[in-house]
């Protein structure tokens, strides 16, 4: 017997139980086995692994933003932006944002526009954005500051110049959660790069290290 997976959008006023009852009423449930899949990623884990082994991860990236932790030049910049924004959404509620990125202010004609789009959905919550980078006077610093103020007018901007950090992190210090990015915003779409969720313990360690560099926390 082969499995058929159906995605059913249930009206908010109805329940899953009502859907099952209706399937019984029309005789559908008497001919087919119905069950709810609450976690597709775990339910079909073996199928995903087999597919990736046969076709490679790039086959997923070619269709859509299916692999949330890898960005590639084969993806459009808009798709990569969706991947990053999904991870930032997981930081909600985002009142304070700590960005650790050595080249956050590096020259780029579009990174400030991308930054504004990424932060705008959080403008009602953001009250503080702290940037730790190698050079607070880098060529694109003014544009990036303007982008932050435009996206989150009520947020205070703090900057710390430090060469201690190598990788790029966006952290919500209040919830001890964050993400790691394999490239700065000026490198989006140019190279294959990792985007992944930080473990809570790693986020806590990074905040502690940032405090050594002068972060108020």
Secondary structure, 3 states (H helix, E strand, C coil): CCCCCCCCCCCCCCCHHHHHHHHHHCCHHHHCCCCCCCCHHHHCHHHHHHHHHHHCCHHHHCCCCCCCCEECCCCCHHHHHHHHHHHHHCCCCCCEEEEECCCCCCCCCCHHHHHHHHHHCCCCCCCEEEEEECCCCCCCHHHHHHHHHHHCCCCEEEEEECCCCCCEEEEECCCCEEEEECCCHHHCCCCCEEEEECCHHHHHHHHHHHHHCCCCC
